[in-house]
Amino acid sequence: MATETLLSRSDCPEHQRLRKQLNGLLFTYRDMLAALDNVSTIDEFEEAYERAEEVHLLFVRTRFDLLIHIQRHGCTTIESLERKIAAATF
């Protein structure tokens, strides 16, 4: 029987990559939404809105990718276990 090695999320490169991408998309989307207040025409608004929505969809996709990764890989579960053990150890 094969043994799978589970990593904590801090040791998991894929978890780190997805988390970094998720945070970057969130900040980009936030900035793009704020920029909607500075457009002067409806055409500029529509164009800016469409660009913001593209980033929003990438954010949602990345969030699902991260959740699927966590479910399959278990890195957050291991992290949670490590926290519980550390909290129980005085």
C-alpha positions as CSV (number, residue, x, y, z in Angstrom):
1,M,0.0,0.0,0.0
2,A,1.4,3.4,-1.0
3,T,1.9,6.1,1.6
4,E,1.0,9.6,0.7
5,T,3.0,12.4,2.3
6,L,0.8,15.3,3.3
7,L,2.3,18.7,3.7
8,S,1.2,21.6,5.8
9,R,0.0,24.5,3.7
10,S,3.1,26.5,4.5
11,D,5.2,23.7,2.9
12,C,2.9,23.1,-0.1
13,P,4.0,25.0,-3.2
14,E,0.7,24.6,-5.0
15,H,-1.2,26.0,-2.0
16,Q,1.1,28.9,-1.7
17,R,0.9,29.6,-5.5
18,L,-2.9,29.5,-5.4
19,R,-3.2,31.7,-2.3
20,K,-0.8,34.3,-3.8
21,Q,-2.8,34.3,-7.0
22,L,-6.1,34.6,-5.1
23,N,-4.8,37.6,-3.1
24,G,-3.4,39.3,-6.2
25,L,-6.7,38.9,-8.0
26,L,-8.6,40.2,-5.0
27,F,-6.5,43.4,-4.8
28,T,-6.7,43.9,-8.6
29,Y,-10.5,43.5,-8.6
30,R,-10.9,45.9,-5.7
31,D,-8.8,48.5,-7.5
32,M,-10.7,48.0,-10.7
33,L,-14.1,48.5,-8.9
34,A,-12.8,51.7,-7.4
35,A,-11.7,52.9,-10.8
36,L,-15.3,52.7,-12.1
37,D,-16.1,55.9,-10.2
38,N,-13.6,57.8,-12.4
39,V,-15.0,57.0,-15.8
40,S,-16.7,59.8,-17.7
41,T,-18.9,58.0,-20.3
42,I,-21.1,55.0,-20.3
43,D,-18.9,53.4,-22.9
44,E,-15.8,53.8,-20.6
45,F,-17.9,52.4,-17.8
46,E,-19.0,49.3,-19.8
47,E,-15.4,48.7,-20.9
48,A,-14.0,49.1,-17.3
49,Y,-16.8,46.9,-15.9
50,E,-16.2,44.1,-18.4
51,R,-12.4,44.1,-17.5
52,A,-13.3,44.0,-13.8
53,E,-15.7,41.2,-14.3
54,E,-13.0,39.2,-16.1
55,V,-10.8,39.6,-13.1
56,H,-13.7,38.6,-10.8
57,L,-14.3,35.4,-12.8
58,L,-10.6,34.6,-12.5
59,F,-10.8,35.2,-8.8
60,V,-13.8,32.8,-8.5
61,R,-12.0,30.2,-10.6
62,T,-8.9,30.4,-8.5
63,R,-10.9,30.2,-5.3
64,F,-12.5,27.0,-6.5
65,D,-9.1,25.7,-7.6
66,L,-7.8,26.4,-4.1
67,L,-10.7,24.7,-2.4
68,I,-10.4,21.6,-4.7
69,H,-6.6,21.5,-4.0
70,I,-7.3,21.6,-0.2
71,Q,-9.9,18.9,-0.5
72,R,-7.7,16.6,-2.6
73,H,-4.3,17.4,-1.0
74,G,-5.4,17.9,2.6
75,C,-2.7,20.5,3.3
76,T,-5.1,22.8,5.3
77,T,-6.4,19.8,7.3
78,I,-2.8,19.0,8.3
79,E,-2.3,22.6,9.2
80,S,-5.4,22.6,11.4
81,L,-4.2,19.4,13.1
82,E,-0.8,21.0,13.7
83,R,-2.5,24.0,15.3
84,K,-4.7,21.8,17.5
85,I,-1.6,19.8,18.7
86,A,0.3,23.0,19.3
87,A,-2.6,24.5,21.3
88,A,-2.9,21.3,23.4
89,T,0.8,21.3,24.2
90,F,1.8,23.7,27.0
